[in-house]
Amino acid sequence: MAKRITIKQIAEKAKVSVATVDRVINQRAPVKSATTKRIMESAKELGWRPPAVFEAAMQESNVIRPINGVVLLQKNISPLCAAAFENSAQSILDPASSISVDVIDDLDPEVIATRMIKLGKKHDVIVVTAVDHPFISAAIDKLKSNNVPVIALLSDLTSPNVAGYVGTNNRMRGRTAAWAMHRFCRDRGSIGVLIGSHRYLSQEDREISFRSYFREKAPAFRLLESIPTLDDEQMTYEATKKLLREYPDLVGIFSAGGGSSGTRKAIQEFGRDQPPFYVSLELAPQSRIDLLQGGIDVILSGDFGQIAEEAIQMMIDVKQERFTEKKNKVLPFYIYTSENI
């Protein structure tokens, strides 16, 4: 095939991406039946003749195995994430499949675990953002025993039975935040760190790598003890006010979790001539405004649309029993300033 036609040629003729053609031709992952049919017709028109074993495999892979999935998000996750899943599900899923989004207000791990078990009675695959806790691990074990795989979203989980993880490289995000602060905070001083919860592995990774950078490359700065905020806007606001009040030499603040609007509000109210350099996460409508108005200096954000697409594809894959080991999909994050949004 490689000597006669290329995957790129097939993609151009079928008007789909090269990655989609690769999934079909090389049997890497299931693709919607209508798209598969268009790719195969285009390939054959270009002169490709699939071997008999390929045709047999295609017939097997095209057997519809509908999924009934659910995405469980905590209240601190941006509404953009829920919207991204709803939009992606419409474009990716076979009509026989469905994915719903469920939001939980209580961040207690026992409450989340109970909700997971309840959802597992109605759905056959679950995507969840949760703290890493024995209650969550026990829920994942029980769900697996009932043939309901669980995929970790945005923050990984240590359970040996978690089916996969979709998110960004959080250690790299932490070091990038530190690099930006080091470059822009020319005056040595104190740096505050806000974290929602150390039980979110994603946030812990960002904090660890943030501190690691300063130990390695900028030891003259004084990194203060991290302040937990539970990703709550009011708690973040109070924590930021405390930092501003108690540390006159505060030159930077890194938010390793959520609640960024609380920090922005506190900085504006305090009214310093030279406010601390503020690095936040997640580009949402309000944080975009804060970035443009100078309330936030740098945002390091993943693309929710891309994250949702990959998570849905992984849901399909684990239900198709294509993977016997944990699957990891680590996606890029993007650096935003007031000049590039």
Contacts in CASP RR format, 6 or more apart in sequence:
PFRMAT RR
TARGET T0000
AUTHOR 0000-0000-0000
METHOD contacts of the structure
MODEL  1
MAKRITIKQIAEKAKVSVATVDRVINQRAPVKSATTKRIMESAKELGWRP
PAVFEAAMQESNVIRPINGVVLLQKNISPLCAAAFENSAQSILDPASSIS
VDVIDDLDPEVIATRMIKLGKKHDVIVVTAVDHPFISAAIDKLKSNNVPV
IALLSDLTSPNVAGYVGTNNRMRGRTAAWAMHRFCRDRGSIGVLIGSHRY
LSQEDREISFRSYFREKAPAFRLLESIPTLDDEQMTYEATKKLLREYPDL
VGIFSAGGGSSGTRKAIQEFGRDQPPFYVSLELAPQSRIDLLQGGIDVIL
SGDFGQIAEEAIQMMIDVKQERFTEKKNKVLPFYIYTSENI
1 25 0 8 1.000
1 48 0 8 1.000
4 47 0 8 1.000
4 48 0 8 1.000
5 43 0 8 1.000
5 46 0 8 1.000
5 47 0 8 1.000
5 48 0 8 1.000
7 18 0 8 1.000
7 21 0 8 1.000
7 22 0 8 1.000
7 25 0 8 1.000
8 18 0 8 1.000
9 46 0 8 1.000
10 21 0 8 1.000
10 25 0 8 1.000
10 39 0 8 1.000
10 42 0 8 1.000
10 43 0 8 1.000
10 46 0 8 1.000
10 48 0 8 1.000
11 17 0 8 1.000
11 18 0 8 1.000
11 20 0 8 1.000
11 21 0 8 1.000
13 42 0 8 1.000
13 45 0 8 1.000
13 46 0 8 1.000
14 21 0 8 1.000
14 35 0 8 1.000
14 38 0 8 1.000
14 39 0 8 1.000
14 41 0 8 1.000
14 42 0 8 1.000
14 43 0 8 1.000
15 38 0 8 1.000
16 35 0 8 1.000
16 38 0 8 1.000
16 39 0 8 1.000
20 31 0 8 1.000
20 35 0 8 1.000
20 39 0 8 1.000
21 39 0 8 1.000
22 28 0 8 1.000
23 29 0 8 1.000
23 30 0 8 1.000
23 31 0 8 1.000
24 31 0 8 1.000
24 35 0 8 1.000
24 36 0 8 1.000
24 39 0 8 1.000
24 40 0 8 1.000
25 39 0 8 1.000
25 43 0 8 1.000
27 54 0 8 1.000
27 57 0 8 1.000
27 58 0 8 1.000
27 61 0 8 1.000
29 313 0 8 1.000
29 316 0 8 1.000
29 317 0 8 1.000
29 320 0 8 1.000
29 322 0 8 1.000
30 61 0 8 1.000
30 316 0 8 1.000
30 317 0 8 1.000
30 320 0 8 1.000
31 39 0 8 1.000
32 92 0 8 1.000
32 93 0 8 1.000
32 94 0 8 1.000
33 62 0 8 1.000
33 64 0 8 1.000
33 94 0 8 1.000
36 58 0 8 1.000
36 62 0 8 1.000
40 50 0 8 1.000
40 58 0 8 1.000
43 50 0 8 1.000
44 50 0 8 1.000
50 58 0 8 1.000
64 94 0 8 1.000
64 96 0 8 1.000
65 319 0 8 1.000
65 320 0 8 1.000
66 94 0 8 1.000
66 96 0 8 1.000
66 97 0 8 1.000
66 98 0 8 1.000
67 93 0 8 1.000
67 97 0 8 1.000
67 98 0 8 1.000
67 99 0 8 1.000
67 124 0 8 1.000
67 125 0 8 1.000
67 315 0 8 1.000
67 316 0 8 1.000
67 319 0 8 1.000
68 97 0 8 1.000
68 98 0 8 1.000
68 99 0 8 1.000
68 122 0 8 1.000
68 123 0 8 1.000
68 124 0 8 1.000
68 125 0 8 1.000
69 97 0 8 1.000
69 98 0 8 1.000
69 99 0 8 1.000
69 100 0 8 1.000
69 123 0 8 1.000
69 124 0 8 1.000
69 125 0 8 1.000
69 126 0 8 1.000
69 127 0 8 1.000
69 315 0 8 1.000
70 99 0 8 1.000
70 100 0 8 1.000
70 101 0 8 1.000
70 102 0 8 1.000
70 119 0 8 1.000
70 120 0 8 1.000
70 122 0 8 1.000
70 123 0 8 1.000
70 125 0 8 1.000
70 126 0 8 1.000
70 127 0 8 1.000
71 82 0 8 1.000
71 85 0 8 1.000
71 99 0 8 1.000
71 100 0 8 1.000
71 101 0 8 1.000
71 102 0 8 1.000
71 126 0 8 1.000
71 127 0 8 1.000
71 128 0 8 1.000
71 153 0 8 1.000
71 311 0 8 1.000
72 102 0 8 1.000
72 103 0 8 1.000
72 104 0 8 1.000
72 112 0 8 1.000
72 115 0 8 1.000
72 116 0 8 1.000
72 119 0 8 1.000
72 126 0 8 1.000
72 127 0 8 1.000
72 128 0 8 1.000
72 129 0 8 1.000
72 130 0 8 1.000
73 81 0 8 1.000
73 82 0 8 1.000
73 101 0 8 1.000
73 102 0 8 1.000
73 103 0 8 1.000
73 104 0 8 1.000
73 129 0 8 1.000
73 153 0 8 1.000
74 103 0 8 1.000
74 104 0 8 1.000
74 107 0 8 1.000
74 112 0 8 1.000
74 129 0 8 1.000
74 130 0 8 1.000
74 231 0 8 1.000
75 103 0 8 1.000
75 104 0 8 1.000
75 105 0 8 1.000
75 107 0 8 1.000
76 107 0 8 1.000
76 230 0 8 1.000
76 231 0 8 1.000
76 232 0 8 1.000
76 258 0 8 1.000
76 259 0 8 1.000
77 103 0 8 1.000
77 129 0 8 1.000
77 154 0 8 1.000
78 282 0 8 1.000
78 284 0 8 1.000
78 304 0 8 1.000
79 284 0 8 1.000
80 284 0 8 1.000
80 285 0 8 1.000
80 304 0 8 1.000
81 154 0 8 1.000
81 304 0 8 1.000
81 307 0 8 1.000
81 308 0 8 1.000
82 101 0 8 1.000
82 103 0 8 1.000
83 304 0 8 1.000
84 304 0 8 1.000
84 305 0 8 1.000
84 307 0 8 1.000
84 308 0 8 1.000
85 99 0 8 1.000
85 101 0 8 1.000
85 308 0 8 1.000
85 311 0 8 1.000
85 312 0 8 1.000
86 101 0 8 1.000
87 305 0 8 1.000
87 308 0 8 1.000
88 305 0 8 1.000
88 308 0 8 1.000
88 309 0 8 1.000
88 312 0 8 1.000
89 98 0 8 1.000
89 99 0 8 1.000
89 312 0 8 1.000
92 309 0 8 1.000
92 312 0 8 1.000
92 313 0 8 1.000
92 316 0 8 1.000
93 99 0 8 1.000
93 312 0 8 1.000
93 316 0 8 1.000
97 316 0 8 1.000
99 312 0 8 1.000
99 315 0 8 1.000
100 123 0 8 1.000
102 115 0 8 1.000
102 119 0 8 1.000
104 111 0 8 1.000
104 112 0 8 1.000
104 115 0 8 1.000
106 112 0 8 1.000
107 131 0 8 1.000
107 197 0 8 1.000
107 230 0 8 1.000
107 231 0 8 1.000
109 130 0 8 1.000
109 131 0 8 1.000
109 133 0 8 1.000
109 134 0 8 1.000
109 135 0 8 1.000
109 136 0 8 1.000
109 199 0 8 1.000
110 135 0 8 1.000
112 128 0 8 1.000
112 130 0 8 1.000
112 131 0 8 1.000
112 135 0 8 1.000
112 136 0 8 1.000
112 139 0 8 1.000
113 133 0 8 1.000
113 135 0 8 1.000
113 136 0 8 1.000
113 138 0 8 1.000
113 139 0 8 1.000
114 139 0 8 1.000
116 126 0 8 1.000
116 128 0 8 1.000
116 130 0 8 1.000
116 136 0 8 1.000
116 139 0 8 1.000
116 140 0 8 1.000
116 143 0 8 1.000
116 150 0 8 1.000
117 139 0 8 1.000
117 142 0 8 1.000
117 143 0 8 1.000
119 126 0 8 1.000
120 126 0 8 1.000
120 143 0 8 1.000
120 146 0 8 1.000
120 148 0 8 1.000
123 148 0 8 1.000
124 147 0 8 1.000
124 148 0 8 1.000
124 319 0 8 1.000
125 148 0 8 1.000
125 149 0 8 1.000
125 150 0 8 1.000
125 151 0 8 1.000
125 315 0 8 1.000
125 318 0 8 1.000
125 319 0 8 1.000
126 143 0 8 1.000
126 148 0 8 1.000
126 149 0 8 1.000
126 150 0 8 1.000
126 151 0 8 1.000
127 150 0 8 1.000
127 151 0 8 1.000
127 152 0 8 1.000
127 153 0 8 1.000
127 166 0 8 1.000
127 311 0 8 1.000
127 315 0 8 1.000
128 150 0 8 1.000
128 151 0 8 1.000
128 152 0 8 1.000
128 153 0 8 1.000
129 152 0 8 1.000
129 153 0 8 1.000
129 154 0 8 1.000
129 155 0 8 1.000
130 136 0 8 1.000
130 152 0 8 1.000
130 155 0 8 1.000
130 157 0 8 1.000
131 155 0 8 1.000
131 197 0 8 1.000
131 199 0 8 1.000
131 200 0 8 1.000
132 155 0 8 1.000
132 156 0 8 1.000
132 157 0 8 1.000
132 158 0 8 1.000
132 199 0 8 1.000
132 200 0 8 1.000
132 201 0 8 1.000
133 199 0 8 1.000
136 157 0 8 1.000
136 159 0 8 1.000
137 157 0 8 1.000
137 158 0 8 1.000
137 159 0 8 1.000
137 161 0 8 1.000
139 150 0 8 1.000
140 150 0 8 1.000
140 157 0 8 1.000
140 159 0 8 1.000
140 161 0 8 1.000
140 162 0 8 1.000
141 159 0 8 1.000
141 161 0 8 1.000
143 149 0 8 1.000
143 150 0 8 1.000
144 150 0 8 1.000
144 161 0 8 1.000
144 163 0 8 1.000
149 163 0 8 1.000
149 164 0 8 1.000
149 318 0 8 1.000
149 319 0 8 1.000
150 157 0 8 1.000
150 159 0 8 1.000
150 161 0 8 1.000
150 162 0 8 1.000
150 163 0 8 1.000
151 162 0 8 1.000
151 163 0 8 1.000
151 164 0 8 1.000
151 165 0 8 1.000
151 166 0 8 1.000
151 311 0 8 1.000
151 314 0 8 1.000
151 315 0 8 1.000
151 318 0 8 1.000
152 162 0 8 1.000
152 164 0 8 1.000
152 165 0 8 1.000
152 166 0 8 1.000
153 165 0 8 1.000
153 166 0 8 1.000
153 167 0 8 1.000
153 307 0 8 1.000
153 311 0 8 1.000
154 166 0 8 1.000
154 167 0 8 1.000
154 168 0 8 1.000
154 202 0 8 1.000
154 307 0 8 1.000
155 200 0 8 1.000
155 201 0 8 1.000
155 202 0 8 1.000
155 203 0 8 1.000
156 162 0 8 1.000
156 165 0 8 1.000
156 201 0 8 1.000
156 202 0 8 1.000
157 165 0 8 1.000
157 201 0 8 1.000
158 201 0 8 1.000
162 326 0 8 1.000
163 314 0 8 1.000
163 318 0 8 1.000
163 323 0 8 1.000
163 326 0 8 1.000
163 327 0 8 1.000
164 314 0 8 1.000
164 318 0 8 1.000
164 326 0 8 1.000
164 327 0 8 1.000
164 328 0 8 1.000
164 329 0 8 1.000
165 326 0 8 1.000
165 327 0 8 1.000
165 328 0 8 1.000
165 329 0 8 1.000
165 330 0 8 1.000
166 307 0 8 1.000
166 310 0 8 1.000
166 311 0 8 1.000
166 314 0 8 1.000
166 329 0 8 1.000
166 331 0 8 1.000
167 202 0 8 1.000
167 302 0 8 1.000
167 307 0 8 1.000
167 329 0 8 1.000
167 330 0 8 1.000
167 331 0 8 1.000
168 302 0 8 1.000
168 330 0 8 1.000
168 331 0 8 1.000
168 332 0 8 1.000
168 333 0 8 1.000
169 330 0 8 1.000
169 333 0 8 1.000
170 201 0 8 1.000
170 202 0 8 1.000
170 203 0 8 1.000
170 205 0 8 1.000
170 206 0 8 1.000
170 209 0 8 1.000
171 205 0 8 1.000
171 206 0 8 1.000
171 208 0 8 1.000
171 209 0 8 1.000
172 209 0 8 1.000
172 333 0 8 1.000
173 206 0 8 1.000
173 209 0 8 1.000
173 281 0 8 1.000
173 300 0 8 1.000
173 333 0 8 1.000
174 205 0 8 1.000
174 206 0 8 1.000
174 207 0 8 1.000
174 209 0 8 1.000
174 210 0 8 1.000
174 213 0 8 1.000
174 254 0 8 1.000
174 256 0 8 1.000
174 300 0 8 1.000
175 209 0 8 1.000
175 210 0 8 1.000
175 212 0 8 1.000
175 213 0 8 1.000
176 300 0 8 1.000
176 333 0 8 1.000
176 335 0 8 1.000
177 206 0 8 1.000
177 210 0 8 1.000
177 254 0 8 1.000
177 279 0 8 1.000
177 298 0 8 1.000
177 300 0 8 1.000
178 209 0 8 1.000
178 210 0 8 1.000
178 211 0 8 1.000
178 212 0 8 1.000
178 213 0 8 1.000
178 214 0 8 1.000
178 217 0 8 1.000
178 218 0 8 1.000
178 254 0 8 1.000
179 213 0 8 1.000
180 277 0 8 1.000
180 279 0 8 1.000
180 297 0 8 1.000
180 298 0 8 1.000
180 335 0 8 1.000
181 191 0 8 1.000
181 252 0 8 1.000
181 254 0 8 1.000
181 277 0 8 1.000
181 279 0 8 1.000
182 213 0 8 1.000
182 214 0 8 1.000
182 217 0 8 1.000
182 218 0 8 1.000
182 221 0 8 1.000
184 277 0 8 1.000
184 297 0 8 1.000
185 191 0 8 1.000
185 221 0 8 1.000
185 251 0 8 1.000
185 252 0 8 1.000
185 277 0 8 1.000
187 251 0 8 1.000
188 220 0 8 1.000
188 221 0 8 1.000
188 222 0 8 1.000
188 251 0 8 1.000
189 220 0 8 1.000
189 221 0 8 1.000
189 222 0 8 1.000
189 249 0 8 1.000
189 250 0 8 1.000
189 251 0 8 1.000
190 221 0 8 1.000
190 222 0 8 1.000
190 223 0 8 1.000
190 224 0 8 1.000
190 247 0 8 1.000
190 249 0 8 1.000
190 250 0 8 1.000
190 251 0 8 1.000
190 252 0 8 1.000
191 214 0 8 1.000
191 221 0 8 1.000
191 222 0 8 1.000
191 223 0 8 1.000
191 224 0 8 1.000
191 250 0 8 1.000
191 251 0 8 1.000
191 252 0 8 1.000
191 253 0 8 1.000
191 254 0 8 1.000
192 223 0 8 1.000
192 224 0 8 1.000
192 226 0 8 1.000
192 227 0 8 1.000
192 243 0 8 1.000
192 247 0 8 1.000
192 250 0 8 1.000
192 252 0 8 1.000
192 253 0 8 1.000
192 254 0 8 1.000
192 276 0 8 1.000
193 207 0 8 1.000
193 210 0 8 1.000
193 211 0 8 1.000
193 223 0 8 1.000
193 224 0 8 1.000
193 225 0 8 1.000
193 226 0 8 1.000
193 227 0 8 1.000
193 253 0 8 1.000
193 254 0 8 1.000
193 256 0 8 1.000
194 226 0 8 1.000
194 227 0 8 1.000
194 229 0 8 1.000
194 236 0 8 1.000
194 239 0 8 1.000
194 240 0 8 1.000
194 253 0 8 1.000
194 254 0 8 1.000
194 255 0 8 1.000
194 256 0 8 1.000
194 257 0 8 1.000
194 263 0 8 1.000
195 203 0 8 1.000
195 204 0 8 1.000
195 206 0 8 1.000
195 207 0 8 1.000
195 226 0 8 1.000
195 227 0 8 1.000
195 228 0 8 1.000
195 229 0 8 1.000
195 256 0 8 1.000
195 257 0 8 1.000
196 203 0 8 1.000
196 228 0 8 1.000
196 229 0 8 1.000
196 230 0 8 1.000
196 231 0 8 1.000
196 256 0 8 1.000
196 257 0 8 1.000
196 258 0 8 1.000
197 203 0 8 1.000
197 228 0 8 1.000
197 230 0 8 1.000
197 231 0 8 1.000
198 204 0 8 1.000
198 207 0 8 1.000
198 226 0 8 1.000
198 228 0 8 1.000
200 257 0 8 1.000
203 256 0 8 1.000
203 257 0 8 1.000
206 256 0 8 1.000
206 257 0 8 1.000
206 281 0 8 1.000
207 226 0 8 1.000
207 256 0 8 1.000
210 254 0 8 1.000
210 256 0 8 1.000
211 223 0 8 1.000
214 221 0 8 1.000
214 223 0 8 1.000
221 251 0 8 1.000
222 249 0 8 1.000
224 243 0 8 1.000
224 247 0 8 1.000
226 256 0 8 1.000
227 239 0 8 1.000
227 242 0 8 1.000
227 243 0 8 1.000
229 235 0 8 1.000
229 236 0 8 1.000
229 239 0 8 1.000
229 257 0 8 1.000
229 258 0 8 1.000
229 259 0 8 1.000
231 257 0 8 1.000
231 258 0 8 1.000
231 259 0 8 1.000
232 259 0 8 1.000
233 259 0 8 1.000
233 261 0 8 1.000
233 262 0 8 1.000
234 262 0 8 1.000
236 255 0 8 1.000
236 258 0 8 1.000
236 259 0 8 1.000
236 260 0 8 1.000
236 261 0 8 1.000
236 262 0 8 1.000
236 263 0 8 1.000
236 266 0 8 1.000
237 262 0 8 1.000
237 263 0 8 1.000
237 265 0 8 1.000
237 266 0 8 1.000
238 266 0 8 1.000
239 263 0 8 1.000
240 253 0 8 1.000
240 262 0 8 1.000
240 263 0 8 1.000
240 266 0 8 1.000
240 267 0 8 1.000
241 266 0 8 1.000
241 269 0 8 1.000
241 270 0 8 1.000
243 250 0 8 1.000
243 253 0 8 1.000
244 250 0 8 1.000
244 266 0 8 1.000
244 267 0 8 1.000
244 270 0 8 1.000
244 272 0 8 1.000
244 276 0 8 1.000
245 270 0 8 1.000
250 276 0 8 1.000
251 276 0 8 1.000
251 277 0 8 1.000
252 276 0 8 1.000
252 277 0 8 1.000
252 278 0 8 1.000
252 279 0 8 1.000
253 263 0 8 1.000
253 267 0 8 1.000
253 276 0 8 1.000
253 277 0 8 1.000
253 278 0 8 1.000
253 279 0 8 1.000
254 279 0 8 1.000
255 263 0 8 1.000
255 278 0 8 1.000
255 279 0 8 1.000
255 280 0 8 1.000
255 281 0 8 1.000
256 281 0 8 1.000
257 281 0 8 1.000
258 280 0 8 1.000
258 281 0 8 1.000
258 282 0 8 1.000
260 280 0 8 1.000
260 281 0 8 1.000
260 282 0 8 1.000
260 287 0 8 1.000
260 290 0 8 1.000
260 296 0 8 1.000
261 286 0 8 1.000
261 287 0 8 1.000
261 290 0 8 1.000
263 278 0 8 1.000
263 280 0 8 1.000
264 278 0 8 1.000
264 290 0 8 1.000
264 295 0 8 1.000
264 296 0 8 1.000
267 275 0 8 1.000
267 276 0 8 1.000
267 278 0 8 1.000
267 295 0 8 1.000
268 295 0 8 1.000
275 295 0 8 1.000
277 297 0 8 1.000
278 295 0 8 1.000
278 296 0 8 1.000
278 297 0 8 1.000
278 298 0 8 1.000
279 296 0 8 1.000
279 297 0 8 1.000
279 298 0 8 1.000
279 299 0 8 1.000
279 300 0 8 1.000
280 287 0 8 1.000
280 296 0 8 1.000
280 298 0 8 1.000
280 299 0 8 1.000
280 300 0 8 1.000
281 299 0 8 1.000
281 300 0 8 1.000
281 301 0 8 1.000
282 299 0 8 1.000
282 301 0 8 1.000
282 302 0 8 1.000
283 291 0 8 1.000
283 299 0 8 1.000
283 301 0 8 1.000
283 302 0 8 1.000
283 334 0 8 1.000
283 336 0 8 1.000
283 341 0 8 1.000
287 296 0 8 1.000
287 299 0 8 1.000
288 341 0 8 1.000
290 296 0 8 1.000
291 297 0 8 1.000
291 299 0 8 1.000
291 336 0 8 1.000
291 337 0 8 1.000
291 338 0 8 1.000
291 341 0 8 1.000
292 338 0 8 1.000
292 341 0 8 1.000
294 338 0 8 1.000
297 337 0 8 1.000
298 335 0 8 1.000
298 336 0 8 1.000
298 337 0 8 1.000
299 335 0 8 1.000
299 336 0 8 1.000
299 337 0 8 1.000
300 333 0 8 1.000
300 334 0 8 1.000
300 335 0 8 1.000
300 336 0 8 1.000
301 333 0 8 1.000
301 334 0 8 1.000
301 336 0 8 1.000
302 331 0 8 1.000
302 332 0 8 1.000
302 333 0 8 1.000
302 334 0 8 1.000
303 331 0 8 1.000
303 332 0 8 1.000
303 334 0 8 1.000
306 331 0 8 1.000
307 331 0 8 1.000
310 329 0 8 1.000
310 331 0 8 1.000
311 329 0 8 1.000
314 327 0 8 1.000
314 329 0 8 1.000
317 323 0 8 1.000
317 327 0 8 1.000
318 327 0 8 1.000
END
